[in-house]
Amino acid sequence: MTAIRVKDVVATVTELLTQMLAAIRGANALTLVTGILVLAGALSAGLAGRLYDAVVLKTYGATRIELIQAFIIEYGILGLASALFGITVGALASWFLSFWILEMPWSFSWLTAISTALLAMVLAIASGLAVTWRALTAKPAPILRDE
């Protein structure tokens, strides 16, 4: 019979769990960066339409503040919808892995979900305003002449 030191087993398990946690964090960071890039691409693709909408609204008397408020609401809703979708899919995937694959109890972190949703909304608003800032500063006449 061979004696196995508990200290060595605990050290090995701790090292393995640390590596798994680092891999999970890396995957989460990659997912977040990818999501931000996709969101920025989607916002850039719709820039021409937003530019036209903004100059038409300016022609009808909308102020820059009103346009910013409208964009904030639009991008906030977009960020919230993205966050709710991501949280739902992520929670279902983690439940499936935890319950069926790892056979471990599963718990949902409301704090993480809410903070993720708020972060997604802030990022959507910030990136949306950054992409559409040109629409806020554009003069209506040249753009409407080109239509």
Backbone hydrogen bonds, N-H to C=O, Kabsch-Sander energy under -0.5 kcal/mol:
donor,donor_aa,acceptor,acceptor_aa,energy
5,R,3,A,-0.5
9,V,5,R,-1.7
10,V,6,V,-2.8
11,A,7,K,-2.2
12,T,8,D,-2.3
13,V,9,V,-2.7
14,T,10,V,-2.6
15,E,11,A,-2.3
16,L,12,T,-2.3
17,L,13,V,-2.7
18,T,14,T,-2.3
19,Q,15,E,-2.1
20,M,16,L,-2.3
21,L,17,L,-2.5
22,A,18,T,-2.2
23,A,19,Q,-2.1
24,I,20,M,-2.4
25,R,21,L,-2.6
26,G,22,A,-2.3
27,A,23,A,-2.3
28,N,24,I,-2.4
29,A,25,R,-2.5
30,L,26,G,-2.4
31,T,27,A,-2.3
32,L,28,N,-2.4
33,V,29,A,-2.6
34,T,30,L,-2.5
35,G,31,T,-2.5
36,I,32,L,-2.2
37,L,33,V,-2.4
38,V,34,T,-2.5
39,L,35,G,-2.4
40,A,36,I,-2.6
41,G,37,L,-2.3
42,A,38,V,-2.5
43,L,39,L,-2.5
44,S,40,A,-2.4
45,A,41,G,-2.1
46,G,42,A,-1.2
47,L,44,S,-1.4
50,R,46,G,-2.0
51,L,47,L,-2.7
52,Y,48,A,-2.2
53,D,49,G,-2.6
54,A,50,R,-2.8
55,V,51,L,-2.2
56,V,52,Y,-2.3
57,L,53,D,-2.5
58,K,54,A,-2.3
59,T,55,V,-2.1
60,Y,56,V,-1.7
61,G,58,K,-1.5
62,A,57,L,-2.8
67,L,63,T,-2.1
68,I,64,R,-2.7
69,Q,65,I,-2.6
70,A,66,E,-2.2
71,F,67,L,-2.6
72,I,68,I,-2.7
73,I,69,Q,-2.3
74,E,70,A,-2.5
75,Y,71,F,-3.1
76,G,72,I,-2.4
77,I,73,I,-2.3
78,L,74,E,-2.1
79,G,75,Y,-2.7
80,L,76,G,-2.5
81,A,77,I,-2.7
82,S,78,L,-2.3
83,A,79,G,-2.5
84,L,80,L,-2.8
85,F,81,A,-2.2
86,G,82,S,-2.7
87,I,83,A,-3.1
88,T,84,L,-2.3
89,V,85,F,-2.7
90,G,86,G,-2.7
91,A,87,I,-2.7
92,L,88,T,-2.4
93,A,89,V,-2.5
94,S,90,G,-2.6
95,W,91,A,-2.5
96,F,92,L,-2.4
97,L,93,A,-2.6
98,S,94,S,-2.8
99,F,95,W,-3.2
100,W,96,F,-2.4
101,I,96,F,-1.0
101,I,97,L,-0.8
102,L,97,L,-3.0
104,M,98,S,-3.2
110,W,108,F,-0.9
113,A,109,S,-2.1
114,I,110,W,-2.9
115,S,111,L,-2.5
116,T,112,T,-2.3
117,A,113,A,-2.3
118,L,114,I,-2.5
119,L,115,S,-2.3
120,A,116,T,-2.6
121,M,117,A,-2.2
122,V,118,L,-2.5
123,L,119,L,-2.7
124,A,120,A,-2.4
125,I,121,M,-2.5
126,A,122,V,-2.8
127,S,123,L,-2.8
128,G,124,A,-2.3
129,L,125,I,-2.6
130,A,126,A,-2.1
131,V,127,S,-2.3
132,T,128,G,-2.2
133,W,129,L,-0.6
133,W,130,A,-0.5
135,A,132,T,-0.8
136,L,132,T,-1.1
136,L,133,W,-0.5
137,T,133,W,-1.2
138,A,134,R,-1.0
143,I,139,K,-0.9
144,L,140,P,-2.6
145,R,141,A,-2.1
146,D,142,P,-1.3
147,E,143,I,-0.6
